[in-house]
Amino acid sequence: MIWLVATLVCFYSARYVAMKIKNPFFNPLLITLIVMIVALKWLAVPYQTYFAQNEVINYLLGPAVVALAFPLYQQIGLIRSKWKTILTSCFVGSVLSMTFGTAIAFSMGANAQLAASILPKSITTPLAMAASQQIGGIPAITSAMVIIVGLFGAVLGYPIMKLFRVKHPLAKGLSIGTVSHALGTAKAVEENYQEGAFSSLALVICGIMTTLLAPLMFPLLLRLFGHA
Protein backbone atom coordinates (compact mmCIF):
# COMPACT_ATOMS: atom_id res chain seq x y z
CA MET A 1 0.00 0.00 0.00
CA ILE A 2 2.91 2.31 -0.75
CA TRP A 3 0.79 4.80 -2.72
CA LEU A 4 -1.76 5.14 0.07
CA VAL A 5 1.04 5.97 2.52
CA ALA A 6 2.64 8.32 -0.01
CA THR A 7 -0.65 10.17 -0.55
CA LEU A 8 -1.29 10.61 3.17
CA VAL A 9 2.28 11.71 3.90
CA CYS A 10 2.18 14.18 1.02
CA PHE A 11 -1.20 15.62 2.05
CA TYR A 12 -0.37 16.10 5.72
CA SER A 13 3.03 17.54 4.84
CA ALA A 14 1.34 19.96 2.45
CA ARG A 15 -1.21 20.82 5.13
CA TYR A 16 1.58 21.59 7.59
CA VAL A 17 3.24 23.86 5.03
CA ALA A 18 -0.09 25.57 4.27
CA MET A 19 -0.58 26.34 7.98
CA LYS A 20 2.84 27.98 8.10
CA ILE A 21 2.60 29.83 4.79
CA LYS A 22 -0.71 31.67 4.64
CA ASN A 23 -1.07 31.72 0.87
CA PRO A 24 -4.12 30.40 -1.03
CA PHE A 25 -1.92 28.73 -3.64
CA PHE A 26 -0.43 26.48 -0.94
CA ASN A 27 -3.66 24.51 -0.84
CA PRO A 28 -2.92 20.98 0.50
CA LEU A 29 -5.11 19.28 -2.07
CA LEU A 30 -3.56 21.21 -4.95
CA ILE A 31 -0.02 20.46 -3.79
CA THR A 32 -0.82 16.77 -3.25
CA LEU A 33 -2.45 16.53 -6.67
CA ILE A 34 0.57 18.03 -8.43
CA VAL A 35 3.11 15.91 -6.52
CA MET A 36 1.19 12.66 -7.08
CA ILE A 37 0.68 13.30 -10.81
CA VAL A 38 4.39 14.03 -11.28
CA ALA A 39 5.37 10.96 -9.25
CA LEU A 40 3.01 8.64 -11.13
CA LYS A 41 4.16 9.92 -14.51
CA TRP A 42 7.85 9.75 -13.57
CA LEU A 43 7.58 6.19 -12.26
CA ALA A 44 5.17 5.11 -15.02
CA VAL A 45 2.60 3.83 -12.50
CA PRO A 46 -0.86 3.22 -14.04
CA TYR A 47 -3.73 5.18 -12.54
CA GLN A 48 -5.60 1.90 -11.93
CA THR A 49 -2.80 0.77 -9.59
CA TYR A 50 -2.84 4.07 -7.73
CA PHE A 51 -6.63 4.08 -7.38
CA ALA A 52 -6.73 0.48 -6.15
CA GLN A 53 -4.31 1.30 -3.34
CA ASN A 54 -6.23 4.45 -2.40
CA GLU A 55 -9.73 2.99 -2.63
CA VAL A 56 -10.24 3.39 1.11
CA ILE A 57 -9.87 7.17 0.77
CA ASN A 58 -12.42 7.21 -2.04
CA TYR A 59 -14.78 5.14 0.13
CA LEU A 60 -14.48 7.66 2.98
CA LEU A 61 -15.71 10.49 0.76
CA GLY A 62 -19.32 9.43 1.29
CA PRO A 63 -19.21 9.42 5.12
CA ALA A 64 -17.28 12.70 5.04
CA VAL A 65 -20.05 14.40 3.06
CA VAL A 66 -22.71 12.95 5.39
CA ALA A 67 -20.74 14.27 8.39
CA LEU A 68 -21.29 17.79 7.06
CA ALA A 69 -24.89 17.46 8.27
CA PHE A 70 -23.75 18.00 11.86
CA PRO A 71 -22.73 21.67 11.48
CA LEU A 72 -25.97 22.20 9.56
CA TYR A 73 -27.91 20.94 12.57
CA GLN A 74 -26.06 23.41 14.77
CA GLN A 75 -27.10 26.28 12.47
CA ILE A 76 -30.71 25.17 12.08
CA GLY A 77 -32.10 28.31 13.74
CA LEU A 78 -30.39 30.69 11.31
CA ILE A 79 -31.25 28.43 8.37
CA ARG A 80 -34.94 28.59 9.27
CA SER A 81 -34.87 32.38 9.54
CA LYS A 82 -33.00 32.81 6.24
CA TRP A 83 -34.52 30.01 4.15
CA LYS A 84 -35.84 32.37 1.45
CA THR A 85 -32.43 33.98 1.02
CA ILE A 86 -30.73 30.58 0.96
CA LEU A 87 -33.05 29.05 -1.66
CA THR A 88 -33.00 32.17 -3.85
CA SER A 89 -29.21 32.41 -3.72
CA CYS A 90 -28.76 28.73 -4.57
CA PHE A 91 -31.26 28.91 -7.42
CA VAL A 92 -29.69 32.01 -8.97
CA GLY A 93 -26.19 30.62 -8.42
CA SER A 94 -27.07 27.30 -10.06
CA VAL A 95 -28.67 28.93 -13.10
CA LEU A 96 -25.79 31.39 -13.59
CA SER A 97 -23.20 28.65 -13.17
CA MET A 98 -24.83 26.51 -15.85
CA THR A 99 -25.36 29.48 -18.17
CA PHE A 100 -21.86 30.95 -17.94
CA GLY A 101 -20.18 27.56 -18.13
CA THR A 102 -22.06 26.71 -21.31
CA ALA A 103 -21.49 30.18 -22.78
CA ILE A 104 -17.73 29.97 -22.21
CA ALA A 105 -17.62 26.47 -23.71
CA PHE A 106 -19.42 27.56 -26.89
CA SER A 107 -17.37 30.76 -27.18
CA MET A 108 -14.21 28.61 -27.25
CA GLY A 109 -15.54 26.38 -30.03
CA ALA A 110 -16.94 23.46 -28.02
CA ASN A 111 -19.60 21.24 -29.57
CA ALA A 112 -22.91 20.42 -27.85
CA GLN A 113 -21.59 17.23 -26.23
CA LEU A 114 -18.60 18.97 -24.67
CA ALA A 115 -20.78 21.87 -23.50
CA ALA A 116 -23.15 19.36 -21.89
CA SER A 117 -20.17 17.84 -20.09
CA ILE A 118 -19.16 21.25 -18.72
CA LEU A 119 -22.61 22.52 -17.73
CA PRO A 120 -22.91 20.73 -14.32
CA LYS A 121 -19.27 21.41 -13.32
CA SER A 122 -20.05 23.22 -10.05
CA ILE A 123 -21.81 20.42 -8.14
CA THR A 124 -20.45 17.35 -6.41
CA THR A 125 -19.09 14.60 -8.67
CA PRO A 126 -21.82 11.87 -8.47
CA LEU A 127 -24.62 14.35 -9.17
CA ALA A 128 -22.60 16.16 -11.84
CA MET A 129 -21.89 12.93 -13.72
CA ALA A 130 -25.56 11.91 -13.56
CA ALA A 131 -26.69 15.33 -14.81
CA SER A 132 -24.10 15.25 -17.60
CA GLN A 133 -25.26 11.83 -18.78
CA GLN A 134 -28.89 13.00 -18.77
CA ILE A 135 -28.19 15.79 -21.26
CA GLY A 136 -25.79 13.88 -23.51
CA GLY A 137 -22.46 14.85 -21.96
CA ILE A 138 -19.40 12.73 -21.23
CA PRO A 139 -19.27 11.88 -17.49
CA ALA A 140 -15.48 11.41 -17.47
CA ILE A 141 -14.96 14.98 -18.75
CA THR A 142 -17.52 16.25 -16.26
CA SER A 143 -15.64 14.57 -13.42
CA ALA A 144 -12.40 16.28 -14.45
CA MET A 145 -14.14 19.65 -14.70
CA VAL A 146 -15.65 19.21 -11.22
CA ILE A 147 -12.16 18.73 -9.76
CA ILE A 148 -10.76 21.75 -11.62
CA VAL A 149 -13.63 24.02 -10.58
CA GLY A 150 -13.42 22.78 -6.98
CA LEU A 151 -9.70 23.56 -6.86
CA PHE A 152 -10.27 27.05 -8.27
CA GLY A 153 -12.91 27.70 -5.61
CA ALA A 154 -10.76 26.33 -2.80
CA VAL A 155 -7.69 28.33 -3.89
CA LEU A 156 -9.21 31.59 -5.16
CA GLY A 157 -12.64 31.77 -3.51
CA TYR A 158 -11.61 33.50 -0.30
CA PRO A 159 -9.14 35.94 -1.91
CA ILE A 160 -11.87 37.04 -4.35
CA MET A 161 -14.40 37.54 -1.54
CA LYS A 162 -11.80 39.49 0.42
CA LEU A 163 -11.20 41.67 -2.65
CA PHE A 164 -14.91 42.46 -2.88
CA ARG A 165 -15.22 42.81 0.91
CA VAL A 166 -17.73 39.99 1.37
CA LYS A 167 -17.77 39.43 5.13
CA HIS A 168 -21.07 37.84 6.21
CA PRO A 169 -20.68 34.11 7.01
CA LEU A 170 -23.94 33.28 5.22
CA ALA A 171 -22.86 35.03 2.01
CA LYS A 172 -19.37 33.54 2.07
CA GLY A 173 -20.55 30.02 2.83
CA LEU A 174 -23.30 29.99 0.20
CA SER A 175 -20.93 31.41 -2.42
CA ILE A 176 -18.28 28.76 -1.86
CA GLY A 177 -20.73 25.85 -1.70
CA THR A 178 -22.62 27.01 -4.80
CA VAL A 179 -19.61 27.20 -7.13
CA SER A 180 -17.03 24.77 -5.73
CA HIS A 181 -18.94 21.92 -4.01
CA ALA A 182 -17.04 19.64 -1.57
CA LEU A 183 -13.52 20.93 -2.24
CA GLY A 184 -14.56 24.51 -1.55
CA THR A 185 -16.60 23.38 1.46
CA ALA A 186 -13.53 21.71 2.97
CA LYS A 187 -11.73 25.05 2.70
CA ALA A 188 -14.72 26.88 4.18
CA VAL A 189 -14.75 24.55 7.19
CA GLU A 190 -11.07 25.34 7.78
CA GLU A 191 -11.73 29.09 7.61
CA ASN A 192 -14.88 29.29 9.71
CA TYR A 193 -17.16 26.61 11.16
CA GLN A 194 -20.32 28.59 10.39
CA GLU A 195 -19.26 29.30 6.82
CA GLY A 196 -18.54 25.60 6.38
CA ALA A 197 -22.08 24.78 7.50
CA PHE A 198 -23.66 27.13 4.96
CA SER A 199 -21.30 25.93 2.25
CA SER A 200 -22.33 22.31 2.84
CA LEU A 201 -25.98 23.37 2.73
CA ALA A 202 -25.44 25.12 -0.62
CA LEU A 203 -23.56 22.06 -1.88
CA VAL A 204 -26.63 19.89 -1.32
CA ILE A 205 -29.27 22.36 -2.52
CA CYS A 206 -27.35 23.37 -5.66
CA GLY A 207 -26.62 19.74 -6.45
CA ILE A 208 -30.33 18.92 -6.38
CA MET A 209 -31.33 22.07 -8.29
CA THR A 210 -28.72 21.57 -11.02
CA THR A 211 -29.66 17.92 -11.48
CA LEU A 212 -33.34 18.86 -11.87
CA LEU A 213 -32.79 21.96 -14.00
CA ALA A 214 -30.05 20.72 -16.35
CA PRO A 215 -32.40 18.76 -18.70
CA LEU A 216 -34.61 21.87 -18.96
CA MET A 217 -31.84 24.46 -19.20
CA PHE A 218 -29.56 22.78 -21.73
CA PRO A 219 -32.02 22.79 -24.69
CA LEU A 220 -32.75 26.47 -23.96
CA LEU A 221 -29.04 27.29 -23.86
CA LEU A 222 -28.49 25.44 -27.14
CA ARG A 223 -31.10 27.68 -28.78
CA LEU A 224 -29.78 30.80 -27.07
CA PHE A 225 -26.25 30.24 -28.34
CA GLY A 226 -27.33 29.03 -31.79
CA HIS A 227 -26.51 25.33 -31.44
CA ALA A 228 -30.02 23.91 -31.57
C-alpha positions as CSV (number, residue, x, y, z in Angstrom):
1,M,0.0,0.0,0.0
2,I,2.9,2.3,-0.8
3,W,0.8,4.8,-2.7
4,L,-1.8,5.1,0.1
5,V,1.0,6.0,2.5
6,A,2.6,8.3,0.0
7,T,-0.6,10.2,-0.6
8,L,-1.3,10.6,3.2
9,V,2.3,11.7,3.9
10,C,2.2,14.2,1.0
11,F,-1.2,15.6,2.0
12,Y,-0.4,16.1,5.7
13,S,3.0,17.5,4.8
14,A,1.3,20.0,2.5
15,R,-1.2,20.8,5.1
16,Y,1.6,21.6,7.6
17,V,3.2,23.9,5.0
18,A,-0.1,25.6,4.3
19,M,-0.6,26.3,8.0
20,K,2.8,28.0,8.1
21,I,2.6,29.8,4.8
22,K,-0.7,31.7,4.6
23,N,-1.1,31.7,0.9
24,P,-4.1,30.4,-1.0
25,F,-1.9,28.7,-3.6
26,F,-0.4,26.5,-0.9
27,N,-3.7,24.5,-0.8
28,P,-2.9,21.0,0.5
29,L,-5.1,19.3,-2.1
30,L,-3.6,21.2,-5.0
31,I,0.0,20.5,-3.8
32,T,-0.8,16.8,-3.3
33,L,-2.4,16.5,-6.7
34,I,0.6,18.0,-8.4
35,V,3.1,15.9,-6.5
36,M,1.2,12.7,-7.1
37,I,0.7,13.3,-10.8
38,V,4.4,14.0,-11.3
39,A,5.4,11.0,-9.3
40,L,3.0,8.6,-11.1
41,K,4.2,9.9,-14.5
42,W,7.8,9.8,-13.6
43,L,7.6,6.2,-12.3
44,A,5.2,5.1,-15.0
45,V,2.6,3.8,-12.5
46,P,-0.9,3.2,-14.0
47,Y,-3.7,5.2,-12.5
48,Q,-5.6,1.9,-11.9
49,T,-2.8,0.8,-9.6
50,Y,-2.8,4.1,-7.7
51,F,-6.6,4.1,-7.4
52,A,-6.7,0.5,-6.1
53,Q,-4.3,1.3,-3.3
54,N,-6.2,4.4,-2.4
55,E,-9.7,3.0,-2.6
56,V,-10.2,3.4,1.1
57,I,-9.9,7.2,0.8
58,N,-12.4,7.2,-2.0
59,Y,-14.8,5.1,0.1
60,L,-14.5,7.7,3.0
61,L,-15.7,10.5,0.8
62,G,-19.3,9.4,1.3
63,P,-19.2,9.4,5.1
64,A,-17.3,12.7,5.0
65,V,-20.1,14.4,3.1
66,V,-22.7,13.0,5.4
67,A,-20.7,14.3,8.4
68,L,-21.3,17.8,7.1
69,A,-24.9,17.5,8.3
70,F,-23.8,18.0,11.9
71,P,-22.7,21.7,11.5
72,L,-26.0,22.2,9.6
73,Y,-27.9,20.9,12.6
74,Q,-26.1,23.4,14.8
75,Q,-27.1,26.3,12.5
76,I,-30.7,25.2,12.1
77,G,-32.1,28.3,13.7
78,L,-30.4,30.7,11.3
79,I,-31.2,28.4,8.4
80,R,-34.9,28.6,9.3
81,S,-34.9,32.4,9.5
82,K,-33.0,32.8,6.2
83,W,-34.5,30.0,4.2
84,K,-35.8,32.4,1.5
85,T,-32.4,34.0,1.0
86,I,-30.7,30.6,1.0
87,L,-33.0,29.0,-1.7
88,T,-33.0,32.2,-3.9
89,S,-29.2,32.4,-3.7
90,C,-28.8,28.7,-4.6
91,F,-31.3,28.9,-7.4
92,V,-29.7,32.0,-9.0
93,G,-26.2,30.6,-8.4
94,S,-27.1,27.3,-10.1
95,V,-28.7,28.9,-13.1
96,L,-25.8,31.4,-13.6
97,S,-23.2,28.7,-13.2
98,M,-24.8,26.5,-15.8
99,T,-25.4,29.5,-18.2
100,F,-21.9,31.0,-17.9
101,G,-20.2,27.6,-18.1
102,T,-22.1,26.7,-21.3
103,A,-21.5,30.2,-22.8
104,I,-17.7,30.0,-22.2
105,A,-17.6,26.5,-23.7
106,F,-19.4,27.6,-26.9
107,S,-17.4,30.8,-27.2
108,M,-14.2,28.6,-27.3
109,G,-15.5,26.4,-30.0
110,A,-16.9,23.5,-28.0
111,N,-19.6,21.2,-29.6
112,A,-22.9,20.4,-27.9
113,Q,-21.6,17.2,-26.2
114,L,-18.6,19.0,-24.7
115,A,-20.8,21.9,-23.5
116,A,-23.2,19.4,-21.9
117,S,-20.2,17.8,-20.1
118,I,-19.2,21.2,-18.7
119,L,-22.6,22.5,-17.7
120,P,-22.9,20.7,-14.3
121,K,-19.3,21.4,-13.3
122,S,-20.1,23.2,-10.0
123,I,-21.8,20.4,-8.1
124,T,-20.5,17.3,-6.4
125,T,-19.1,14.6,-8.7
126,P,-21.8,11.9,-8.5
127,L,-24.6,14.3,-9.2
128,A,-22.6,16.2,-11.8
129,M,-21.9,12.9,-13.7
130,A,-25.6,11.9,-13.6
131,A,-26.7,15.3,-14.8
132,S,-24.1,15.3,-17.6
133,Q,-25.3,11.8,-18.8
134,Q,-28.9,13.0,-18.8
135,I,-28.2,15.8,-21.3
136,G,-25.8,13.9,-23.5
137,G,-22.5,14.8,-22.0
138,I,-19.4,12.7,-21.2
139,P,-19.3,11.9,-17.5
140,A,-15.5,11.4,-17.5
141,I,-15.0,15.0,-18.7
142,T,-17.5,16.2,-16.3
143,S,-15.6,14.6,-13.4
144,A,-12.4,16.3,-14.4
145,M,-14.1,19.6,-14.7
146,V,-15.7,19.2,-11.2
147,I,-12.2,18.7,-9.8
148,I,-10.8,21.7,-11.6
149,V,-13.6,24.0,-10.6
150,G,-13.4,22.8,-7.0
151,L,-9.7,23.6,-6.9
152,F,-10.3,27.0,-8.3
153,G,-12.9,27.7,-5.6
154,A,-10.8,26.3,-2.8
155,V,-7.7,28.3,-3.9
156,L,-9.2,31.6,-5.2
157,G,-12.6,31.8,-3.5
158,Y,-11.6,33.5,-0.3
159,P,-9.1,35.9,-1.9
160,I,-11.9,37.0,-4.4
161,M,-14.4,37.5,-1.5
162,K,-11.8,39.5,0.4
163,L,-11.2,41.7,-2.6
164,F,-14.9,42.5,-2.9
165,R,-15.2,42.8,0.9
166,V,-17.7,40.0,1.4
167,K,-17.8,39.4,5.1
168,H,-21.1,37.8,6.2
169,P,-20.7,34.1,7.0
170,L,-23.9,33.3,5.2
171,A,-22.9,35.0,2.0
172,K,-19.4,33.5,2.1
173,G,-20.5,30.0,2.8
174,L,-23.3,30.0,0.2
175,S,-20.9,31.4,-2.4
176,I,-18.3,28.8,-1.9
177,G,-20.7,25.9,-1.7
178,T,-22.6,27.0,-4.8
179,V,-19.6,27.2,-7.1
180,S,-17.0,24.8,-5.7
181,H,-18.9,21.9,-4.0
182,A,-17.0,19.6,-1.6
183,L,-13.5,20.9,-2.2
184,G,-14.6,24.5,-1.6
185,T,-16.6,23.4,1.5
186,A,-13.5,21.7,3.0
187,K,-11.7,25.1,2.7
188,A,-14.7,26.9,4.2
189,V,-14.8,24.6,7.2
190,E,-11.1,25.3,7.8
191,E,-11.7,29.1,7.6
192,N,-14.9,29.3,9.7
193,Y,-17.2,26.6,11.2
194,Q,-20.3,28.6,10.4
195,E,-19.3,29.3,6.8
196,G,-18.5,25.6,6.4
197,A,-22.1,24.8,7.5
198,F,-23.7,27.1,5.0
199,S,-21.3,25.9,2.3
200,S,-22.3,22.3,2.8
201,L,-26.0,23.4,2.7
202,A,-25.4,25.1,-0.6
203,L,-23.6,22.1,-1.9
204,V,-26.6,19.9,-1.3
205,I,-29.3,22.4,-2.5
206,C,-27.3,23.4,-5.7
207,G,-26.6,19.7,-6.4
208,I,-30.3,18.9,-6.4
209,M,-31.3,22.1,-8.3
210,T,-28.7,21.6,-11.0
211,T,-29.7,17.9,-11.5
212,L,-33.3,18.9,-11.9
213,L,-32.8,22.0,-14.0
214,A,-30.0,20.7,-16.4
215,P,-32.4,18.8,-18.7
216,L,-34.6,21.9,-19.0
217,M,-31.8,24.5,-19.2
218,F,-29.6,22.8,-21.7
219,P,-32.0,22.8,-24.7
220,L,-32.8,26.5,-24.0
221,L,-29.0,27.3,-23.9
222,L,-28.5,25.4,-27.1
223,R,-31.1,27.7,-28.8
224,L,-29.8,30.8,-27.1
225,F,-26.2,30.2,-28.3
226,G,-27.3,29.0,-31.8
227,H,-26.5,25.3,-31.4
228,A,-30.0,23.9,-31.6
